[in-house]
């Protein structure tokens, strides 16, 4: 929850024309819903715009919610679902994330499904069991062809906005386990085809080593993406 309209416009004017071709690196800004129309109009050829959340319902008496059709009418192509802050502060559970994922897929929006554990879960050696449950529930009832249209983001809660970052080995091991879980749910073609991102205090100083790991396909970045020059450095790291 950052930036006024003027600040958002200033940001996109600074970065849009410097974004690489999406065939080289897929670059998305996921912004508050009130900003989306202004950003889509100025995204240029290579940048894409996503939402930070959406409703699991088509429409109705859900005051304050944003529907998938509202997003698509603005030209929005991606949505973050199940971010740890949504789960923690707004009590979104696995069943709701599953419903939202199905809704996004129904309307041809690419869902970025977030999973990740707390520090207590990590310290009690329950990370794999916890994340397996989140993945299993998120993909419940979703056919193989739709699963391939999703993106997964592993974001350990203890590493978000704390300055702490999972080591590249910790991140890669958990993402490798997520890939194994998806393979068990579907098959290797799906687990190899789905992009799995790492999120958790990623910044220009550590993104190279994270993206060098075998199973990390990209990054879901929060605070370090708010400055346009930092954002462009992160994109260049992905390009490499």
Secondary structure, 3 states (H helix, E strand, C coil): CCCCHHHHHHHHHHHHHHCCCCCCCCEEEEECHHHHHHHHCCCCCCEEEEECCCCCCCCCCCCCCCCHHHHHHCCCCEEEECCHHHHHHHCCCHHHHHHHHHHHHHCCCEEEEEECCCHHHHHCCCHHHHHHHHHHHHCCCCCHHHHCCCEEEECCHHHCCCCCCCCHHHHHHHHHHHHHHHHHHCCHHHHHHCEEEECCCCCCCCHHHHHCCCCCCEECCCHHHCCHHHHHHHHHHHHC
